[in-house]
Amino acid sequence: MDAVAGAIADPVRREILELLRHSRRTAGDIASHFSITRPAISRHLRVLRESGLVHDELVGRQRFYVLHPGELAELATWIARFDTSAEWMQRLDALETEVYRTRREHRAGPTDQQTQKEQTA
């Protein structure tokens, strides 16, 4: 998991992963999307390959890089433990219920007060 986290820590490597998300690409094709040198792209691809996020396939004389997203699963599971959106949804639902209850009480309130005044008069 540390190798995967280290690999995706770099914005260039994350962008490479985005490029590979829908199709395999050659190193030259990947490099054409960046303003950095091809050797720098090769170093990023090496890091991604060593982390298991990318693997290469040799087709004829061309080497294609392919995304291997399964390596992200362990990291995604770990990050999901910090997702508190379900807790917030419960709290917001409780707040909504309280707002509706308060509105209903305010609507019913004057009628009850008038009833009490009429009974005491």
Beta strands, then each sheet from edge to edge (+ up, - down):
strand 1: 25-26
strand 2: 54-59
strand 3: 62-67
sheet 1: 1+ 3- 2+
end
